Amino acid sequence: MIDIYRELPRQMGHAITVDFLTGRANRAKLSPRLRKQIALYKDGFARLCKKHNALPEMYVEASARFYMDRKGYRFSVTVEDRAGRRQTDEYIGMPGRRVRILDQYGRVRRK
């Protein structure tokens, strides 16, 4: 389990939001170790962008919200580019897998 889930019970709202563009978390009171890990996410996001021939400057938001509910560990990832295109994907479990729901016809679809 990554440290971020261990620290959730101590957080207001039992959630931590990480900004990949700045390498910082929301107003959470984090341990120094987790704060250091989160700071590395900024460089990791830059490497991911480079791998896909993009630049971090192309985005106005790149964040993840980590939380727990009755189904277990969850996180949602939100990305918005400068053109205003925004996408949020939800994941469940460790490692994360996309949340699936039934549509109006009873078919399994990604949420």
PyMOL CGO cylinders between C-alpha atoms (Angstrom):
from pymol import cmd
from pymol.cgo import CYLINDER

trace = [
    CYLINDER, 0.00, 0.00, 0.00, 1.38, 3.41, -0.86, 0.3, 1, 1, 1, 1, 1, 1,
    CYLINDER, 1.38, 3.41, -0.86, 1.76, 5.85, 2.01, 0.3, 1, 1, 1, 1, 1, 1,
    CYLINDER, 1.76, 5.85, 2.01, -1.01, 8.12, 0.78, 0.3, 1, 1, 1, 1, 1, 1,
    CYLINDER, -1.01, 8.12, 0.78, -3.73, 5.65, 1.82, 0.3, 1, 1, 1, 1, 1, 1,
    CYLINDER, -3.73, 5.65, 1.82, -2.18, 5.21, 5.29, 0.3, 1, 1, 1, 1, 1, 1,
    CYLINDER, -2.18, 5.21, 5.29, -2.55, 8.91, 5.90, 0.3, 1, 1, 1, 1, 1, 1,
    CYLINDER, -2.55, 8.91, 5.90, -6.18, 9.24, 4.77, 0.3, 1, 1, 1, 1, 1, 1,
    CYLINDER, -6.18, 9.24, 4.77, -7.79, 8.66, 8.20, 0.3, 1, 1, 1, 1, 1, 1,
    CYLINDER, -7.79, 8.66, 8.20, -5.97, 11.72, 9.59, 0.3, 1, 1, 1, 1, 1, 1,
    CYLINDER, -5.97, 11.72, 9.59, -7.19, 14.03, 6.83, 0.3, 1, 1, 1, 1, 1, 1,
    CYLINDER, -7.19, 14.03, 6.83, -10.21, 16.30, 6.83, 0.3, 1, 1, 1, 1, 1, 1,
    CYLINDER, -10.21, 16.30, 6.83, -12.81, 14.57, 4.67, 0.3, 1, 1, 1, 1, 1, 1,
    CYLINDER, -12.81, 14.57, 4.67, -10.62, 11.45, 4.52, 0.3, 1, 1, 1, 1, 1, 1,
    CYLINDER, -10.62, 11.45, 4.52, -9.25, 12.51, 1.14, 0.3, 1, 1, 1, 1, 1, 1,
    CYLINDER, -9.25, 12.51, 1.14, -6.00, 13.85, -0.29, 0.3, 1, 1, 1, 1, 1, 1,
    CYLINDER, -6.00, 13.85, -0.29, -5.82, 15.71, -3.60, 0.3, 1, 1, 1, 1, 1, 1,
    CYLINDER, -5.82, 15.71, -3.60, -2.45, 15.77, -5.35, 0.3, 1, 1, 1, 1, 1, 1,
    CYLINDER, -2.45, 15.77, -5.35, -1.56, 18.36, -8.00, 0.3, 1, 1, 1, 1, 1, 1,
    CYLINDER, -1.56, 18.36, -8.00, 0.90, 16.84, -10.48, 0.3, 1, 1, 1, 1, 1, 1,
    CYLINDER, 0.90, 16.84, -10.48, 1.72, 20.22, -12.01, 0.3, 1, 1, 1, 1, 1, 1,
    CYLINDER, 1.72, 20.22, -12.01, 3.07, 21.65, -8.75, 0.3, 1, 1, 1, 1, 1, 1,
    CYLINDER, 3.07, 21.65, -8.75, 4.00, 18.47, -6.88, 0.3, 1, 1, 1, 1, 1, 1,
    CYLINDER, 4.00, 18.47, -6.88, 1.89, 19.51, -3.90, 0.3, 1, 1, 1, 1, 1, 1,
    CYLINDER, 1.89, 19.51, -3.90, -1.13, 18.20, -2.03, 0.3, 1, 1, 1, 1, 1, 1,
    CYLINDER, -1.13, 18.20, -2.03, -4.21, 20.09, -0.90, 0.3, 1, 1, 1, 1, 1, 1,
    CYLINDER, -4.21, 20.09, -0.90, -4.29, 21.48, 2.62, 0.3, 1, 1, 1, 1, 1, 1,
    CYLINDER, -4.29, 21.48, 2.62, -3.59, 18.02, 4.01, 0.3, 1, 1, 1, 1, 1, 1,
    CYLINDER, -3.59, 18.02, 4.01, -1.30, 17.58, 7.00, 0.3, 1, 1, 1, 1, 1, 1,
    CYLINDER, -1.30, 17.58, 7.00, 1.10, 15.07, 5.53, 0.3, 1, 1, 1, 1, 1, 1,
    CYLINDER, 1.10, 15.07, 5.53, 4.11, 13.28, 6.92, 0.3, 1, 1, 1, 1, 1, 1,
    CYLINDER, 4.11, 13.28, 6.92, 7.47, 14.58, 5.65, 0.3, 1, 1, 1, 1, 1, 1,
    CYLINDER, 7.47, 14.58, 5.65, 8.01, 11.28, 3.81, 0.3, 1, 1, 1, 1, 1, 1,
    CYLINDER, 8.01, 11.28, 3.81, 4.74, 11.52, 1.88, 0.3, 1, 1, 1, 1, 1, 1,
    CYLINDER, 4.74, 11.52, 1.88, 5.27, 15.22, 1.17, 0.3, 1, 1, 1, 1, 1, 1,
    CYLINDER, 5.27, 15.22, 1.17, 8.64, 14.30, -0.37, 0.3, 1, 1, 1, 1, 1, 1,
    CYLINDER, 8.64, 14.30, -0.37, 7.06, 11.53, -2.48, 0.3, 1, 1, 1, 1, 1, 1,
    CYLINDER, 7.06, 11.53, -2.48, 4.37, 13.89, -3.76, 0.3, 1, 1, 1, 1, 1, 1,
    CYLINDER, 4.37, 13.89, -3.76, 6.99, 16.48, -4.71, 0.3, 1, 1, 1, 1, 1, 1,
    CYLINDER, 6.99, 16.48, -4.71, 8.52, 13.85, -7.03, 0.3, 1, 1, 1, 1, 1, 1,
    CYLINDER, 8.52, 13.85, -7.03, 5.20, 13.49, -8.89, 0.3, 1, 1, 1, 1, 1, 1,
    CYLINDER, 5.20, 13.49, -8.89, 5.87, 16.81, -10.66, 0.3, 1, 1, 1, 1, 1, 1,
    CYLINDER, 5.87, 16.81, -10.66, 8.99, 15.36, -12.32, 0.3, 1, 1, 1, 1, 1, 1,
    CYLINDER, 8.99, 15.36, -12.32, 7.17, 12.10, -13.01, 0.3, 1, 1, 1, 1, 1, 1,
    CYLINDER, 7.17, 12.10, -13.01, 4.40, 13.99, -14.79, 0.3, 1, 1, 1, 1, 1, 1,
    CYLINDER, 4.40, 13.99, -14.79, 6.98, 15.87, -16.88, 0.3, 1, 1, 1, 1, 1, 1,
    CYLINDER, 6.98, 15.87, -16.88, 8.56, 12.53, -17.90, 0.3, 1, 1, 1, 1, 1, 1,
    CYLINDER, 8.56, 12.53, -17.90, 5.15, 11.12, -18.81, 0.3, 1, 1, 1, 1, 1, 1,
    CYLINDER, 5.15, 11.12, -18.81, 4.43, 14.18, -20.95, 0.3, 1, 1, 1, 1, 1, 1,
    CYLINDER, 4.43, 14.18, -20.95, 7.78, 13.89, -22.71, 0.3, 1, 1, 1, 1, 1, 1,
    CYLINDER, 7.78, 13.89, -22.71, 7.15, 10.20, -23.42, 0.3, 1, 1, 1, 1, 1, 1,
    CYLINDER, 7.15, 10.20, -23.42, 3.91, 11.20, -25.18, 0.3, 1, 1, 1, 1, 1, 1,
    CYLINDER, 3.91, 11.20, -25.18, 5.42, 14.20, -27.02, 0.3, 1, 1, 1, 1, 1, 1,
    CYLINDER, 5.42, 14.20, -27.02, 3.62, 16.71, -24.82, 0.3, 1, 1, 1, 1, 1, 1,
    CYLINDER, 3.62, 16.71, -24.82, 4.66, 19.43, -22.39, 0.3, 1, 1, 1, 1, 1, 1,
    CYLINDER, 4.66, 19.43, -22.39, 3.38, 19.96, -18.84, 0.3, 1, 1, 1, 1, 1, 1,
    CYLINDER, 3.38, 19.96, -18.84, 2.63, 23.56, -19.87, 0.3, 1, 1, 1, 1, 1, 1,
    CYLINDER, 2.63, 23.56, -19.87, -0.12, 22.23, -22.15, 0.3, 1, 1, 1, 1, 1, 1,
    CYLINDER, -0.12, 22.23, -22.15, -2.24, 21.47, -19.08, 0.3, 1, 1, 1, 1, 1, 1,
    CYLINDER, -2.24, 21.47, -19.08, -4.06, 23.71, -16.64, 0.3, 1, 1, 1, 1, 1, 1,
    CYLINDER, -4.06, 23.71, -16.64, -4.91, 20.80, -14.34, 0.3, 1, 1, 1, 1, 1, 1,
    CYLINDER, -4.91, 20.80, -14.34, -3.47, 17.37, -13.71, 0.3, 1, 1, 1, 1, 1, 1,
    CYLINDER, -3.47, 17.37, -13.71, -4.55, 16.02, -10.35, 0.3, 1, 1, 1, 1, 1, 1,
    CYLINDER, -4.55, 16.02, -10.35, -5.60, 12.92, -8.47, 0.3, 1, 1, 1, 1, 1, 1,
    CYLINDER, -5.60, 12.92, -8.47, -7.95, 12.65, -5.50, 0.3, 1, 1, 1, 1, 1, 1,
    CYLINDER, -7.95, 12.65, -5.50, -7.24, 9.67, -3.23, 0.3, 1, 1, 1, 1, 1, 1,
    CYLINDER, -7.24, 9.67, -3.23, -9.95, 8.48, -0.84, 0.3, 1, 1, 1, 1, 1, 1,
    CYLINDER, -9.95, 8.48, -0.84, -11.54, 5.44, 0.76, 0.3, 1, 1, 1, 1, 1, 1,
    CYLINDER, -11.54, 5.44, 0.76, -15.15, 4.34, 0.87, 0.3, 1, 1, 1, 1, 1, 1,
    CYLINDER, -15.15, 4.34, 0.87, -17.02, 1.16, 1.76, 0.3, 1, 1, 1, 1, 1, 1,
    CYLINDER, -17.02, 1.16, 1.76, -15.72, -0.47, -1.45, 0.3, 1, 1, 1, 1, 1, 1,
    CYLINDER, -15.72, -0.47, -1.45, -12.08, 0.18, -0.57, 0.3, 1, 1, 1, 1, 1, 1,
    CYLINDER, -12.08, 0.18, -0.57, -9.27, 2.32, -1.93, 0.3, 1, 1, 1, 1, 1, 1,
    CYLINDER, -9.27, 2.32, -1.93, -10.26, 4.68, -4.71, 0.3, 1, 1, 1, 1, 1, 1,
    CYLINDER, -10.26, 4.68, -4.71, -8.81, 7.53, -6.70, 0.3, 1, 1, 1, 1, 1, 1,
    CYLINDER, -8.81, 7.53, -6.70, -9.94, 9.79, -9.50, 0.3, 1, 1, 1, 1, 1, 1,
    CYLINDER, -9.94, 9.79, -9.50, -7.61, 11.42, -12.00, 0.3, 1, 1, 1, 1, 1, 1,
    CYLINDER, -7.61, 11.42, -12.00, -8.53, 14.73, -13.65, 0.3, 1, 1, 1, 1, 1, 1,
    CYLINDER, -8.53, 14.73, -13.65, -6.70, 16.27, -16.60, 0.3, 1, 1, 1, 1, 1, 1,
    CYLINDER, -6.70, 16.27, -16.60, -7.62, 19.53, -18.33, 0.3, 1, 1, 1, 1, 1, 1,
    CYLINDER, -7.62, 19.53, -18.33, -5.71, 21.06, -21.22, 0.3, 1, 1, 1, 1, 1, 1,
    CYLINDER, -5.71, 21.06, -21.22, -5.45, 24.71, -22.25, 0.3, 1, 1, 1, 1, 1, 1,
    CYLINDER, -5.45, 24.71, -22.25, -8.19, 24.21, -24.86, 0.3, 1, 1, 1, 1, 1, 1,
    CYLINDER, -8.19, 24.21, -24.86, -10.63, 23.46, -22.02, 0.3, 1, 1, 1, 1, 1, 1,
    CYLINDER, -10.63, 23.46, -22.02, -10.92, 19.72, -22.66, 0.3, 1, 1, 1, 1, 1, 1,
    CYLINDER, -10.92, 19.72, -22.66, -11.38, 18.02, -19.30, 0.3, 1, 1, 1, 1, 1, 1,
    CYLINDER, -11.38, 18.02, -19.30, -11.44, 14.32, -18.44, 0.3, 1, 1, 1, 1, 1, 1,
    CYLINDER, -11.44, 14.32, -18.44, -11.94, 12.62, -15.08, 0.3, 1, 1, 1, 1, 1, 1,
    CYLINDER, -11.94, 12.62, -15.08, -11.47, 8.87, -14.73, 0.3, 1, 1, 1, 1, 1, 1,
    CYLINDER, -11.47, 8.87, -14.73, -12.26, 6.90, -11.58, 0.3, 1, 1, 1, 1, 1, 1,
    CYLINDER, -12.26, 6.90, -11.58, -10.28, 3.92, -10.34, 0.3, 1, 1, 1, 1, 1, 1,
    CYLINDER, -10.28, 3.92, -10.34, -10.79, 1.40, -7.54, 0.3, 1, 1, 1, 1, 1, 1,
    CYLINDER, -10.79, 1.40, -7.54, -8.45, -0.94, -5.69, 0.3, 1, 1, 1, 1, 1, 1,
    CYLINDER, -8.45, -0.94, -5.69, -4.71, -1.48, -5.57, 0.3, 1, 1, 1, 1, 1, 1,
    CYLINDER, -4.71, -1.48, -5.57, -3.50, -1.42, -8.23, 0.3, 1, 1, 1, 1, 1, 1,
    CYLINDER, -3.50, -1.42, -8.23, -6.17, 0.87, -9.58, 0.3, 1, 1, 1, 1, 1, 1,
    CYLINDER, -6.17, 0.87, -9.58, -8.58, -0.38, -12.22, 0.3, 1, 1, 1, 1, 1, 1,
    CYLINDER, -8.58, -0.38, -12.22, -11.28, 1.63, -13.96, 0.3, 1, 1, 1, 1, 1, 1,
    CYLINDER, -11.28, 1.63, -13.96, -14.67, 1.75, -12.25, 0.3, 1, 1, 1, 1, 1, 1,
    CYLINDER, -14.67, 1.75, -12.25, -17.34, 0.00, -14.30, 0.3, 1, 1, 1, 1, 1, 1,
    CYLINDER, -17.34, 0.00, -14.30, -21.10, 0.48, -14.17, 0.3, 1, 1, 1, 1, 1, 1,
    CYLINDER, -21.10, 0.48, -14.17, -24.15, -0.92, -15.94, 0.3, 1, 1, 1, 1, 1, 1,
    CYLINDER, -24.15, -0.92, -15.94, -25.68, 1.33, -18.58, 0.3, 1, 1, 1, 1, 1, 1,
    CYLINDER, -25.68, 1.33, -18.58, -29.41, 1.64, -19.22, 0.3, 1, 1, 1, 1, 1, 1,
    CYLINDER, -29.41, 1.64, -19.22, -29.30, -1.50, -21.40, 0.3, 1, 1, 1, 1, 1, 1,
    CYLINDER, -29.30, -1.50, -21.40, -27.53, -3.64, -18.81, 0.3, 1, 1, 1, 1, 1, 1,
    CYLINDER, -27.53, -3.64, -18.81, -24.12, -3.48, -20.51, 0.3, 1, 1, 1, 1, 1, 1,
    CYLINDER, -24.12, -3.48, -20.51, -20.93, -3.05, -18.48, 0.3, 1, 1, 1, 1, 1, 1,
    CYLINDER, -20.93, -3.05, -18.48, -19.27, 0.29, -19.29, 0.3, 1, 1, 1, 1, 1, 1,
    CYLINDER, -19.27, 0.29, -19.29, -16.47, 2.40, -17.89, 0.3, 1, 1, 1, 1, 1, 1,
    CYLINDER, -16.47, 2.40, -17.89, -17.76, 5.13, -15.66, 0.3, 1, 1, 1, 1, 1, 1,
]
cmd.load_cgo(trace, "trace")
